[in-house]
């Protein structure tokens, strides 16, 4: 349906936690899926936070820079996803972020193709949430915010949070008006920590209020530091209820903006149309199915674009993402050549009168039966306990208790260094 950018700011207002809440609460129609992209240049937080280190840091955004240089961005991205669906049906996916901020300069020339790619898969049945964190909406990665349908800024309703957000919102509005889809893409996701109401904050900043999330530290800790997201109390918590309401408001703003930008555009969520060449894509070694004309990508049953394993003999039942132009029929607006609505200030679509072909074209993705994503990271296993700096209790102590390791010091050294008994201080604490 849309590409949503979630932006934070100084003071850690909770952009990643909000993005994860939207991922788990996002309403999905049959055949739709949602993808969360951790695009914060300062590094991702989900692997070590919500997933508690249960998945190795070998998947993620850092692998896309080399793939883009080799022309394999559309294929590689599907090998980097992790399934966060509670049912394990690959409906809610995660692209982990960087493991080191020093990796961000290597993506300087990848942000632009990645933005095009995300809009391409959005037309193939995927909603996309992009977590830009504190600094992702500036610098070379700002293109992800400029191309987004909605830019949701998380703000805490404290005086310190609102004071820090004011210049941030002003700069974002100017940038979106000059180089993005328009300043009206901005919206507020308020974290109700302080005394100011959502109506007051919205009126003060002159921006629409997309949702008011409660300051529920216990529930938010499940998303920031790990916990059971399938627990009934978590699912029915106030945080998740308000996240579902915020998702509805975001979708409403997307529909309004697309109707304004392209009044004659097809309704959001309508089946995309791919050219005949899309039906002929198959794994190496196997002929693709023949097609005589445009092939409509079905909305139901759901389909998953996956790369083919080289060891599988014969024709593959699933399509492989690949770069290629998409057909644009009469009345079908285009964003570049991905089928997305193109604002007037964006790069113009390549028409028949232009001599040079486009340097980048979004992927054409064929569809197939429902199946797990090839190369998808498995469901995270149970977390391993952290090594504790304790030693086992002696036979005289109660079972399950631990005795703190004491420094190897003589009694004379202890009397000289400590005028008291250190054992009594530890018991007092």
ABEGO torsion letter per residue (X at the ends): XBBBBBBBEBGGAGAAAAAAAAAAABBBBBGBBBBBBBABAAEBAAAABAAGGABBAABEAAAAAAAAAAGAAAAAAAAABBBABAAGAGABBBBBBBABAAAAAAAAAAAAAAAAAAAAAAAAGBBBBBBAEAAAABEAAAAAAAABABBBBBBBABAAAAAAAAAAAAAAAAAAAAABAEAAABBBBBBBABABBAAAAAAAAGBBBAEBBBBBAAAAAAAAAEEBAABAAAAABAAAAAAAAAAAAAAAAAAAAAAAABAABBBBGBBBBBBAAAAABBBBGBBBBBBABBBBBBAOBBBBBBBBBAABBEBBABBBBBBEBBBBBBGBBBBEAAGBBBBAABBBBBBAABABBBABBBBBBBBBBBBBBBGBBBBBBBBBBBBBBBBBBBAABBBGBBBBBBBBBBAAAAAAABABBAAAAAAAX
